[in-house]
Structures are given as C-alpha cells and as structure tokens.
C-alpha cells in the first residue's frame, strides 16, 4: 500500500503546526511572550493544510471568529495579545468541525493551568538569592518568583495542550 504525496504533505503540515505550538508554549513559559512569527507560521501551516483538504473557507472563517472573540477578551484585559494571535492560528489548522472542541479543550486546559498556579502559590517557596548557571534552573527560578508574585499565566501552554488534545 502506498501513501500519496498529498497525505504526506498534510501530515507534514500538521506536525509542523504541532511542533510550533510546543515551541510557543515553551517560549511563553520562559519569557511570557509569544513571538508573532510563531503564530504566523502556525497560521500559514493551517492555511496550506486547509487548501490541501479543500476546506480553506471554513478554516479561515473559524480562525477569524476565534480571533475576533479573543480580541474582545484582550480588549477587556483577560488575555495577552500574543495569546490572541496564537489561539486563532491553530483554529485554522484544526478541521473546522472540531473548532468548538478545540476552544473547549483550551478553556479546560486553561482552567487546570490556573488551578495549578493557584495551588503552587501556596506551596512554592521564595526562589534562592543566588542565580543558577543553567538555563532550565534559571527558568524555574524565575517561574517561582512569578508564582510568588501572582504573575500572569503562560496561556500558550493551555492553547498548545488544547490543540494537541484535538490534533492527536
């Protein structure tokens, strides 16, 4: 049995989008920012996949609706701008009939993330004064500091988890 090039290309685009979502989650965890190029590349992967599957109009419509609703949340101060763009990008990547499932999965993952951070605020001790040398140790030290101060959540982690839940 042979697999045609459209199926291979579709799989490649899908896994590219998944990899970029994971990179965005890691970047948001460390720096609390989501670079525009990450969200843009996920969106381009999604557009290419929707063209390949013949559902470009549906995917673009879903992405636009998600972007507008998330932008309203940003305007109210409930989300960051990078999270708005990142949330709209996988909405294009995901098949249009699964868009509501995606948004629901992101909301559930975001709620779990918020609970984890609330509980961690009671458990985590202040970070040590001395700065560690390795990058992972420094990232965890900064995260402890953010948790103790009640800093913003790395919501790209919830977006990536919701996307992975739907796509895999």
C-alpha positions as CSV (number, residue, x, y, z in Angstrom):
1,X,0.0,0.0,0.0
2,X,1.5,3.4,-1.0
3,X,0.7,6.7,0.6
4,X,0.3,9.6,-1.8
5,X,2.2,12.9,-1.6
6,X,-0.9,14.9,-0.6
7,X,-1.3,12.7,2.6
8,X,2.4,13.1,3.3
9,X,2.3,16.8,2.8
10,X,-0.8,17.1,5.0
11,X,0.9,15.1,7.8
12,X,4.0,17.3,7.5
13,X,2.0,20.5,7.8
14,X,0.1,19.1,10.7
15,X,3.2,18.1,12.6
16,X,4.9,21.4,11.8
17,X,1.9,23.2,13.4
18,X,2.1,20.9,16.4
19,X,5.9,21.5,16.8
20,X,5.4,25.2,16.5
21,X,2.7,25.2,19.2
22,X,5.0,23.3,21.5
23,X,7.8,25.9,20.8
24,X,5.3,28.7,21.5
25,X,4.3,27.1,24.8
26,X,7.9,26.8,25.9
27,X,8.7,30.4,24.9
28,X,5.6,31.7,26.8
29,X,6.6,29.7,29.9
30,X,10.1,31.1,29.8
31,X,9.6,34.7,28.6
32,X,5.8,35.2,28.9
33,X,5.7,36.3,25.3
34,X,4.6,34.6,22.1
35,X,6.6,35.8,19.0
36,X,4.5,36.9,16.1
37,X,6.4,34.7,13.7
38,X,5.3,31.6,15.7
39,X,1.6,32.4,15.5
40,X,2.0,33.4,11.8
41,X,3.8,30.2,10.8
42,X,1.1,28.1,12.6
43,X,-1.5,30.1,10.6
44,X,0.4,29.6,7.3
45,X,0.6,25.9,8.0
46,X,-3.1,25.8,8.7
47,X,-3.9,27.7,5.6
48,X,-1.8,25.4,3.5
49,X,-3.4,22.4,5.1
50,X,-6.9,23.8,4.6
51,X,-6.1,24.4,0.9
52,X,-4.9,20.9,0.6
53,X,-8.0,19.4,2.2
54,X,-10.4,21.8,0.3
55,X,-11.7,23.5,3.5
56,X,-10.0,26.9,3.2
57,X,-13.2,29.0,3.5
58,X,-14.3,27.1,6.6
59,X,-10.9,27.2,8.2
60,X,-10.5,30.9,7.5
61,X,-13.9,31.7,8.9
62,X,-13.3,29.8,12.1
63,X,-9.9,31.5,12.5
64,X,-11.4,34.9,12.0
65,X,-14.3,34.2,14.5
66,X,-11.8,32.9,17.1
67,X,-9.5,35.9,16.6
68,X,-12.4,38.4,16.9
69,X,-13.7,36.8,20.1
70,X,-10.2,36.5,21.6
71,X,-9.5,40.1,20.7
72,X,-12.6,41.1,22.7
73,X,-11.0,39.2,25.6
74,X,-7.7,41.0,25.0
75,X,-9.5,44.4,25.0
76,X,-11.0,43.6,28.4
77,X,-7.6,42.6,29.8
78,X,-8.4,38.9,30.1
79,X,-5.8,37.7,27.5
80,X,-2.5,38.9,26.2
81,X,-2.1,39.9,22.5
82,X,0.3,37.1,21.7
83,X,-2.2,34.6,23.1
84,X,-5.0,36.1,20.9
85,X,-2.9,35.5,17.8
86,X,-1.8,32.1,18.9
87,X,-5.3,31.0,19.7
88,X,-6.5,32.0,16.2
89,X,-3.7,30.2,14.4
90,X,-4.4,26.6,15.4
91,X,-8.1,27.3,14.9
92,X,-7.2,27.4,11.2
93,X,-5.0,24.3,11.5
94,X,-7.7,22.2,13.1
95,X,-10.5,20.9,10.9
96,X,-13.4,23.4,11.0
97,X,-16.0,20.9,12.5
98,X,-13.6,20.5,15.5
99,X,-13.3,24.2,16.3
100,X,-15.7,24.2,19.2
101,X,-14.0,21.2,20.7
102,X,-10.7,23.0,20.3
103,X,-11.9,26.1,22.1
104,X,-13.5,24.0,24.8
105,X,-10.2,22.0,25.3
106,X,-8.2,25.2,25.5
107,X,-10.6,26.6,28.1
108,X,-10.4,23.4,30.2
109,X,-6.6,23.3,29.9
110,X,-6.5,27.0,30.9
111,X,-8.7,26.3,34.0
112,X,-6.4,23.4,35.0
113,X,-3.4,25.7,34.5
114,X,-4.9,28.3,36.7
115,X,-5.7,25.8,39.4
116,X,-2.1,24.5,39.3
117,X,-0.8,28.1,39.7
118,X,-3.2,28.9,42.5
119,X,-2.1,25.8,44.4
120,X,1.6,26.4,43.6
121,X,1.2,29.9,45.1
122,X,0.6,28.2,48.4
123,X,3.4,25.6,48.1
124,X,6.3,27.3,46.3
125,X,8.9,28.8,48.5
126,X,10.7,32.0,47.5
127,X,13.5,31.5,44.9
128,X,17.1,31.4,46.1
129,X,19.0,34.6,46.1
130,X,21.9,33.1,44.1
131,X,21.3,32.9,40.4
132,X,21.8,29.4,38.9
133,X,24.0,28.9,35.8
134,X,21.9,26.6,33.7
135,X,19.1,27.9,31.6
136,X,16.4,25.4,32.9
137,X,17.4,26.2,36.5
138,X,17.2,29.9,35.8
139,X,13.8,29.5,34.1
140,X,12.4,27.6,37.1
141,X,13.8,30.2,39.5
142,X,12.0,33.0,37.5
143,X,8.8,30.9,37.5
144,X,9.0,30.5,41.3
145,X,9.3,34.3,41.5
146,X,6.3,34.8,39.2
147,X,4.2,32.3,41.1
148,X,5.0,34.0,44.4
149,X,4.1,37.4,43.0
150,X,0.9,36.2,41.3
151,X,2.2,36.9,37.8
152,X,0.4,36.1,34.5
153,X,-0.2,32.6,33.4
154,X,1.7,31.2,30.4
155,X,-1.6,30.7,28.5
156,X,0.2,29.5,25.3
157,X,0.7,26.3,27.3
158,X,-3.1,25.8,27.5
159,X,-3.5,26.7,23.9
160,X,-0.9,24.1,22.9
161,X,-2.4,21.5,25.2
162,X,-5.9,22.1,23.8
163,X,-4.5,21.9,20.2
164,X,-2.6,18.7,21.0
165,X,-5.7,17.1,22.5
166,X,-7.7,17.8,19.4
167,X,-5.0,17.1,16.8
168,X,-3.5,13.9,18.3
